[in-house]
Amino acid sequence: MRRLSKHIDRLASANAAAWRLTPNRWDFVAFPMMLCAIAMIAIGFHQTLAPMSTLAAEPVSLDWRMLPEYALRTTLRMLIAMAAALVFTLIYGTLAAKSRRAEKVLVPMLDILQSVPVLGYISITVTFFLSLAPGKVIGAECAAIFAIFTSQAWNMTFSFYQSLRTVPRDLGEVSRSFQLTGWQRFWKLDVPFAMPGLVWNMMMSMSGGWFFVVASEAITVGNRTVTLPGVGSYLALAIDHRSLSAVLAVIVAMAIVILLYDQLLFRPLVAWSDKFRLDNTSSQDAPASWLLDLIQHTRLIRRLLQPFGWLLGALARVPLRMPAPARRGSPRPPATDGGGWRARAGDLLWGAALIALTLFLVWRVVRFVSTGVGWHDVGEVFWLGLLTLLRVVALTLIASLIWVPLGVLIGLRPALAEKVQPLAQFLAAFPANLLFPVFVVVIVRYGLNPDIWLSPLIVLGTQWYILFNVIAGTTAYPNDFREVTANFGIRGWQWWLKAMLPGIFPYYITGAITASGGAWNASIVAEAVSWGNTDISAHGLGAYIAQTTAAGNYPKIILGIAVMSLFVTLFNRLLWRPLYAWAESRLRFD
């Protein structure tokens, strides 16, 4: 009887295990979606291995039936660039936030990198990427992906850096009480705390990639132009041919693509990241995602994904020890055996090395630029830079007055945020090129001043950095604080000045930094526009860089980029960084 009982138990356990691996009705819905995604990735990868001659044999066509294929290839490039930007963010942002010496180099470098135009990256890196795979499309694809990466990474890195600098001190004390290593703290505290804001900035970065997708898919090498099939190259061809029907087709295709990746990628990420909110009480209206609910109801897919979850959890728990430099504002341990003197001497040597490196780079730039420009050109470029600075400051201020209150309104209502999210992504992804026909026709028709009426194009794609970061800050605002303000009857201006604005201020600063830097970059597209054979330009540094790039005058291109980087860096150092430090020291959830 005992043997029979054991045999029955083994059969029952075997049947239970088999039943756990049997797909349910939710699996039959999710599996086709996963197979389609894998098939699209495989097709896209296969096309990148084709010889370069296929681009000439199959040029970009304005046939709207080709748009689905073009949209697929553009989306794959943007997703690969997003994955690379995420890895870059986690490494770069962590080094800048954790290391006092690295911060002195990495943060100013980040200011400069976000101010360098996408056109500047393409002109420098395209030859390198094409040489990696001579005669293959994959070289041009890598150049396009890198250009898109440069329009995505800086915003995400600033967000992650800001989150790491404002981790509540009591949570840091808890991590030390549990004796977490640097590696364990990173995955158990730092990344979860930064996740809500990072997800919203990933959405903004994805949308921001559309803004420069035209430049990334039409690559010029000397007298040769390599045009990759995609939505950006389709749009550029439509503008050259002045085809309004093709422009309308691009708008419809973009709307469909943005809606798809919002529902299939970002909506699940927003719903998943809500569990990392800093709350003691749960929100009554949490964000939801039908795809996340679908995956959670599946049986076989969840079983197949469990080993990956266990592996990631095990990696996060590895007791890997990393150096943990003291944070700004934290007490330093007492110096012993001259350790304090050694640290100060190391700081002096590090600072001297940075100054020497900076002077060397400035000397090299000046030496190269002096071969093609004179002092009159330098004075002219600085004057044009001041004009663009005036536009950027005015438009950033106007965008802040509009989108800060609206962002708070959206962030406080997750149900409203779900409805607004795809619309905001579409508006953020709306390339300025699509509005060129309207602006050119209206300015020419009524004889308007381009210096004034081309200015809105600068902030068209960058104002959303402010909106998305304010929404991220509002959604991360502790629900406990909301309940306290409601219990004490704090309302009106007092609620804004004492509760909400201080709570979202670090997030706003992040959005304002990236918005102003992006506006400088967007000025290259916005200050010099064309529709067919009609060209209109405003006086500004962006138009200067665009015109010298088209002429291939490299000394003037370098001069324009250097002056733009100087303006952005000084503006960040004199305004945004002091506000950043003040928010870090005074406006923390401690």
C-alpha positions in Angstrom: 0.0 0.0 0.0 2.8 2.4 0.8 4.4 1.7 -2.6 1.1 2.3 -4.3 0.6 5.5 -2.3 4.1 6.8 -3.3 3.4 5.9 -6.9 0.1 7.8 -6.8 1.9 10.8 -5.2 4.6 10.8 -7.9 1.9 10.7 -10.6 0.0 13.5 -9.0 3.1 15.7 -8.7 4.1 14.8 -12.3 0.5 15.8 -13.5 0.7 19.0 -11.5 4.1 19.9 -13.0 2.7 19.1 -16.5 -0.3 21.2 -15.8 1.9 24.1 -14.8 3.6 23.9 -18.2 0.3 23.7 -20.1 -0.5 27.0 -21.8 -3.8 28.7 -20.8 -5.9 31.0 -22.9 -3.8 34.0 -22.1 -0.7 32.2 -23.5 -2.4 31.7 -26.8 -2.9 35.5 -27.0 0.6 36.4 -25.8 2.6 33.9 -27.9 1.7 35.2 -31.3 2.7 38.7 -30.2 6.1 37.5 -29.0 6.7 35.5 -32.2 5.8 38.6 -34.3 8.3 40.7 -32.3 11.0 38.1 -32.7 10.3 37.8 -36.5 10.5 41.5 -37.0 13.8 41.7 -35.2 15.2 38.8 -37.3 14.0 40.4 -40.5 15.6 43.8 -39.6 18.9 42.2 -38.6 19.0 40.2 -41.9 18.5 43.5 -43.9 21.5 45.1 -42.1 23.8 42.3 -43.4 23.0 43.1 -47.1 25.7 44.7 -49.3 25.7 48.5 -49.7 24.8 48.1 -53.4 21.2 47.2 -52.3 20.6 50.8 -51.1 21.3 52.1 -54.6 19.4 49.2 -56.3 16.3 49.9 -54.1 16.2 53.6 -53.4 13.6 55.2 -51.0 10.2 55.5 -52.7 7.3 57.8 -51.9 4.9 54.9 -52.3 2.9 54.9 -49.1 2.7 51.1 -49.2 6.5 51.1 -48.3 5.9 53.0 -45.1 5.2 49.9 -42.9 8.7 48.5 -43.8 10.3 51.9 -43.3 8.6 52.4 -40.0 9.8 49.0 -38.8 13.4 49.7 -39.7 13.3 53.2 -38.1 11.7 51.8 -34.9 14.3 49.0 -34.6 17.1 51.6 -34.9 15.5 53.7 -32.2 15.0 50.7 -29.9 18.6 49.6 -30.3 19.8 53.1 -29.6 17.5 53.2 -26.5 19.1 50.0 -25.2 22.6 51.5 -25.7 21.5 54.7 -24.1 20.2 52.8 -21.0 23.5 51.0 -20.5 25.4 54.3 -20.9 23.0 56.0 -18.4 23.5 53.4 -15.7 27.3 53.5 -16.0 27.9 57.2 -16.7 25.3 58.5 -14.3 26.5 56.3 -11.5 30.2 57.4 -11.9 29.1 61.1 -12.0 26.9 60.8 -8.9 29.2 58.5 -6.8 32.7 59.8 -7.5 33.5 63.4 -6.5 36.5 63.5 -8.8 34.7 61.9 -11.8 31.8 64.3 -11.3 34.1 67.3 -12.0 34.8 65.8 -15.5 31.7 63.9 -16.4 29.0 66.5 -15.6 30.7 69.3 -17.6 31.4 66.8 -20.4 27.7 65.9 -20.4 26.8 69.6 -20.8 29.1 69.8 -23.8 27.9 66.5 -25.3 24.2 67.5 -25.2 25.1 70.8 -26.9 27.0 69.2 -29.8 24.6 69.0 -32.7 23.7 65.6 -34.2 25.1 66.9 -37.5 28.5 67.2 -35.7 28.4 63.6 -34.5 27.5 62.3 -37.9 30.2 64.2 -39.7 32.9 62.9 -37.3 31.8 59.3 -36.7 30.3 58.2 -40.0 33.6 57.3 -41.6 34.6 55.3 -38.6 31.4 53.2 -38.6 31.5 52.6 -42.3 35.1 51.4 -42.0 34.0 48.7 -39.5 32.0 46.8 -42.2 33.2 48.0 -45.7 30.6 47.4 -48.4 27.9 46.4 -45.8 24.7 48.2 -44.8 25.4 47.4 -41.2 28.2 50.1 -41.1 25.7 52.8 -42.2 23.1 51.4 -39.7 25.6 51.7 -36.9 26.3 55.3 -37.8 22.5 56.1 -37.9 21.9 54.2 -34.5 24.8 56.2 -32.9 23.3 59.5 -34.2 19.9 58.5 -32.6 21.7 57.5 -29.5 23.2 61.0 -29.1 19.7 62.4 -29.1 18.5 60.0 -26.4 21.3 59.4 -23.9 21.9 62.8 -22.3 18.3 63.3 -21.1 18.2 59.9 -19.5 21.7 60.3 -17.9 20.7 63.7 -16.4 17.6 62.1 -14.9 19.4 59.1 -13.4 22.2 61.4 -12.0 19.6 63.6 -10.4 17.9 60.7 -8.8 21.1 59.2 -7.4 22.0 62.6 -5.9 18.7 62.9 -4.1 18.2 59.4 -2.7 16.8 60.0 0.8 19.5 59.8 3.5 17.4 57.5 5.7 17.2 54.9 3.0 21.0 55.1 2.6 21.3 54.5 6.4 19.1 51.5 6.1 21.2 50.0 3.3 24.3 50.5 5.5 22.5 48.9 8.4 21.8 45.8 6.3 25.5 45.9 5.2 24.7 46.0 1.5 27.7 46.2 -0.7 28.0 49.0 -3.4 26.7 46.5 -6.0 23.7 45.4 -3.9 22.8 49.0 -3.0 22.9 50.0 -6.6 20.3 47.4 -7.6 18.3 47.3 -4.4 18.1 51.1 -3.7 19.6 53.4 -6.4 18.0 51.9 -9.5 14.5 51.3 -8.0 14.4 54.9 -6.5 15.4 56.3 -10.0 13.1 54.0 -12.0 9.8 56.2 -12.1 11.7 59.2 -13.4 13.9 57.2 -15.7 11.0 55.5 -17.4 9.4 58.9 -18.2 12.7 60.2 -19.5 13.0 57.1 -21.6 9.7 58.0 -23.2 10.9 61.5 -23.8 14.2 60.3 -25.3 12.4 57.9 -27.6 10.2 60.7 -28.8 13.2 63.0 -29.1 14.9 60.6 -31.4 12.2 61.2 -34.0 13.2 64.9 -34.1 16.6 64.1 -35.6 15.7 60.9 -37.5 15.9 62.7 -40.8 19.6 63.6 -40.2 20.4 60.2 -39.0 19.0 58.3 -42.0 20.6 60.4 -44.7 24.3 60.1 -44.2 26.8 62.2 -46.2 30.4 61.1 -46.7 32.3 63.6 -48.8 30.4 63.9 -52.1 28.4 60.7 -51.5 25.1 60.4 -49.6 24.0 57.1 -48.1 20.2 57.0 -47.6 18.9 54.3 -45.3 15.3 53.2 -45.8 13.2 54.7 -43.0 10.6 57.2 -42.0 13.2 60.0 -41.8 14.5 59.4 -45.3 10.9 59.2 -46.6 10.1 62.5 -44.9 13.3 64.2 -46.4 12.3 62.9 -49.9 8.7 64.2 -49.4 10.0 67.7 -48.4 12.4 67.8 -51.5 9.4 66.9 -53.8 7.0 69.2 -51.9 4.5 66.3 -51.6 1.9 67.2 -49.0 0.2 63.8 -49.4 3.5 62.0 -48.5 4.0 64.3 -45.5 0.4 63.4 -44.4 1.3 59.7 -44.8 4.3 60.2 -42.5 2.2 61.8 -39.8 -0.3 58.8 -39.9 2.6 56.3 -39.8 4.3 58.0 -36.9 1.0 58.2 -35.0 0.5 54.4 -35.4 4.0 53.5 -34.5 4.0 55.7 -31.4 0.7 54.3 -30.3 2.0 50.7 -30.7 5.2 51.2 -28.7 3.4 53.2 -26.1 1.0 50.3 -25.5 3.5 47.5 -25.9 6.5 49.0 -24.2 6.1 52.2 -22.2 2.6 51.7 -20.7 3.7 48.4 -19.1 7.0 50.0 -17.9 5.0 52.9 -16.3 2.6 50.5 -14.6 5.5 48.2 -13.4 7.7 51.1 -12.1 4.8 52.4 -10.0 5.7 49.8 -7.3 9.0 51.7 -6.7 7.2 54.9 -5.5 8.4 56.2 -2.2 5.2 55.7 -0.2 4.0 54.3 3.1 0.4 54.4 1.9 -0.8 53.0 -1.4 -2.2 55.2 -4.1 -5.9 54.7 -4.8 -5.5 55.1 -8.6 -2.4 53.3 -9.8 -1.5 53.2 -13.5 -2.5 50.0 -15.3 -1.4 48.2 -18.5 -3.4 45.6 -20.4 -0.2 44.0 -21.7 1.3 43.7 -18.2 -2.0 42.2 -17.0 -1.9 39.8 -19.9 1.6 38.6 -19.1 0.8 38.2 -15.4 -2.2 36.0 -16.4 -0.2 33.7 -18.6 1.0 30.3 -17.3 3.6 28.9 -19.7 5.3 32.3 -20.5 5.7 33.1 -16.9 7.3 29.7 -16.3 9.6 30.3 -19.1 10.6 33.8 -17.9 11.1 32.7 -14.3 14.7 31.4 -14.8 15.7 34.8 -16.2 14.1 36.5 -13.1 16.0 34.2 -10.8 19.2 34.9 -12.6 18.8 38.7 -12.5 17.9 38.5 -8.8 20.9 36.4 -8.1 23.2 38.9 -9.9 21.7 41.7 -7.9 22.5 39.9 -4.6 26.1 39.2 -5.5 28.2 40.7 -2.6 30.4 42.6 -5.0 32.2 45.4 -3.2 32.7 48.7 -5.0 34.3 51.9 -3.7 31.7 54.1 -2.1 33.0 57.7 -2.1 31.5 60.1 0.4 28.5 62.0 -0.9 28.4 65.8 -0.9 27.2 67.1 2.4 28.0 63.9 4.3 30.5 63.9 7.2 33.9 62.8 6.3 35.8 60.3 8.5 38.6 61.8 10.6 42.0 61.8 8.8 44.6 59.5 10.2 48.3 59.2 9.3 48.2 62.0 6.8 45.3 60.5 4.9 43.6 64.0 4.7 46.7 65.5 3.2 47.0 62.7 0.7 43.4 63.2 -0.3 43.9 67.0 -0.8 47.1 66.4 -2.7 45.2 64.0 -4.9 42.5 66.5 -5.5 45.1 69.2 -6.4 46.8 66.9 -8.9 43.5 65.8 -10.4 42.4 69.4 -10.8 45.8 70.4 -12.4 45.5 67.5 -14.8 42.0 68.6 -15.8 43.2 72.2 -16.4 46.1 71.0 -18.4 43.9 68.8 -20.5 41.4 71.6 -21.1 44.1 74.0 -22.1 45.5 71.5 -24.5 42.1 70.8 -26.2 41.5 74.6 -26.4 44.8 75.1 -28.0 44.2 72.3 -30.6 40.7 73.7 -31.5 42.1 77.3 -31.8 45.0 76.1 -34.0 42.6 74.2 -36.3 40.0 77.0 -36.5 42.5 79.7 -37.1 43.4 78.2 -40.5 40.0 79.2 -41.9 38.5 82.0 -39.8 39.6 85.4 -38.5 38.7 87.6 -35.5 35.8 89.1 -37.4 34.3 85.6 -37.8 34.7 84.9 -34.1 33.0 88.1 -33.1 30.2 87.4 -35.6 29.7 83.9 -34.2 29.5 85.2 -30.6 26.9 87.7 -31.6 24.8 85.0 -33.3 25.2 82.9 -30.2 23.8 85.7 -28.1 20.8 86.0 -30.4 20.1 82.2 -30.1 20.6 82.4 -26.3 17.9 85.1 -26.1 15.5 82.8 -28.0 16.4 79.8 -25.9 15.9 81.6 -22.6 12.6 83.2 -23.6 11.1 80.0 -25.0 12.3 77.9 -22.0 10.6 80.4 -19.7 7.4 80.4 -21.7 7.4 76.6 -21.8 7.9 76.3 -18.1 5.0 78.6 -17.3 2.7 76.5 -19.5 3.9 72.9 -18.8 4.7 72.9 -15.1 1.1 73.4 -13.9 -0.2 71.0 -16.6 2.4 68.4 -15.8 1.4 68.5 -12.1 -2.3 68.2 -13.1 -1.5 65.1 -15.3 0.8 63.5 -12.8 -1.7 63.7 -9.9 -4.2 61.8 -12.0 -2.8 58.5 -13.3 -6.0 57.8 -15.3 -5.6 61.1 -17.1 -1.9 60.4 -17.5 -2.7 57.1 -19.3 -4.8 59.0 -21.8 -2.4 61.9 -22.3 0.7 59.7 -22.5 0.4 58.6 -26.1 -0.6 62.1 -27.2 2.3 63.7 -25.4 4.7 61.2 -27.0 3.3 61.9 -30.4 3.6 65.7 -30.0 7.1 65.3 -28.6 8.1 63.1 -31.6 6.6 65.5 -34.1 9.6 66.6 -36.2 9.9 70.3 -36.9 10.4 69.3 -40.6 6.7 68.6 -40.9 5.9 72.2 -40.1 8.3 73.7 -42.6 5.7 74.0 -45.3 3.3 75.9 -43.0 6.0 78.3 -41.7 7.7 78.9 -45.1 4.4 79.6 -46.9 3.0 81.9 -44.1 6.3 83.8 -43.7 6.7 84.4 -47.4 3.0 85.1 -48.0 2.7 87.8 -45.3 6.3 89.1 -45.3 6.9 88.1 -41.7 10.3 88.4 -39.8 12.0 85.0 -39.7 13.9 86.0 -36.6 10.6 86.0 -34.7 8.4 83.6 -36.4 10.9 80.7 -36.8 11.6 80.8 -33.0 8.7 78.5 -32.0 10.3 75.7 -34.0 13.2 75.7 -31.5 11.0 74.8 -28.6 8.6 72.5 -30.5 10.5 69.3 -29.6 12.3 70.4 -26.4 9.4 71.8 -24.3 8.3 68.2 -23.7 11.4 67.5 -21.6 9.9 69.9 -19.0 6.5 68.3 -19.2 7.7 64.7 -18.9 10.1 65.4 -16.0 7.4 67.4 -14.1 5.0 64.4 -14.7 7.7 62.0 -13.4 8.3 64.2 -10.4 4.6 64.4 -9.6 4.1 60.7 -9.9 7.1 60.1 -7.6 5.8 62.6 -5.1 5.0 60.6 -1.9 1.3 59.9 -1.4 1.9 60.5 2.4 2.7 64.1 1.7 -0.5 64.5 -0.3 -2.5 63.2 2.5 -0.8 65.4 5.0 -1.5 68.6 2.9 -5.1 67.5 2.6 -5.5 66.9 6.3 -4.0 70.3 7.2 -6.2 72.0 4.6 -3.2 73.4 2.6 -4.6 74.7 -0.7 -4.1 77.3 -3.4 -0.8 79.2 -3.7 0.3 77.9 -0.3 0.0 74.3 -1.6 2.0 75.2 -4.8 4.8 77.1 -2.9 5.1 74.9 0.2 4.3 71.4 -1.0 4.2 70.6 -4.7 6.8 72.9 -6.3 9.6 72.0 -3.8 8.7 68.3 -4.3 9.1 68.4 -8.1 11.8 71.1 -8.3 14.8 68.6 -8.8 12.8 66.9 -11.6 12.0 70.3 -13.1 15.7 71.3 -13.1 16.6 68.1 -14.9 13.9 68.9 -17.5 15.0 72.5 -17.9 18.6 71.6 -18.4 17.8 69.1 -21.1 15.2 71.3 -22.6 17.6 74.3 -22.9 20.4 72.0 -24.3 18.0 70.4 -26.7 16.8 73.9 -27.8 20.3 74.8 -28.8 20.6 71.6 -30.8 17.2 72.2 -32.4 18.2 75.7 -33.4 20.3 74.1 -36.2 17.1 72.7 -37.7 14.7 75.6 -36.8 16.7 78.7 -37.8 17.3 77.5 -41.4 14.2 75.9 -43.0 13.4 75.0 -46.6 10.4 73.9 -48.6 11.3 72.8 -52.1 13.5 75.5 -53.6 12.4 78.2 -51.0 14.9 78.7 -48.2 14.4 80.9 -45.1 16.8 81.5 -42.3 16.9 83.5 -39.1 20.0 85.2 -37.6 21.4 82.8 -35.1 24.1 80.3 -34.3 22.0 77.4 -35.4 21.6 78.8 -38.9 25.3 79.5 -39.0 26.2 75.9 -38.2 23.6 74.6 -40.7 24.9 76.8 -43.5 28.6 76.1 -42.9 27.8 72.3 -42.6 26.1 72.4 -46.0 29.1 74.3 -47.4 31.6 71.8 -45.9 33.6 74.5 -44.2 35.1 72.5 -41.3 37.0 75.4 -39.5 33.7 77.3 -39.3 31.8 74.2 -38.3 34.2 73.6 -35.4 34.0 77.3 -34.4 30.2 77.2 -34.3 30.0 74.0 -32.3 32.7 75.2 -29.9 30.9 78.5 -29.3 27.6 76.7 -28.8 29.2 74.3 -26.3 30.7 77.2 -24.5 27.3 79.0 -24.2 25.6 75.9 -23.0 28.3 75.0 -20.5 28.4 78.5 -19.0 24.6 78.8 -18.9 24.4 75.5 -17.0 27.3 76.4 -14.7 25.9 79.8 -13.8 22.2 79.0 -13.5 21.2 75.4 -13.6 24.0 73.8 -11.5 23.6 76.2 -8.5 19.8 75.4 -8.6 20.7 71.7 -8.8 22.9 71.9 -5.8 20.3 73.9 -3.8 17.6 71.3 -4.7 19.9 68.5 -3.7 20.7 70.0 -0.3 17.3 71.6 0.6 14.6 69.7 -1.2 15.1 66.0 -0.4 12.5 63.5 0.9 14.5 62.8 4.1 
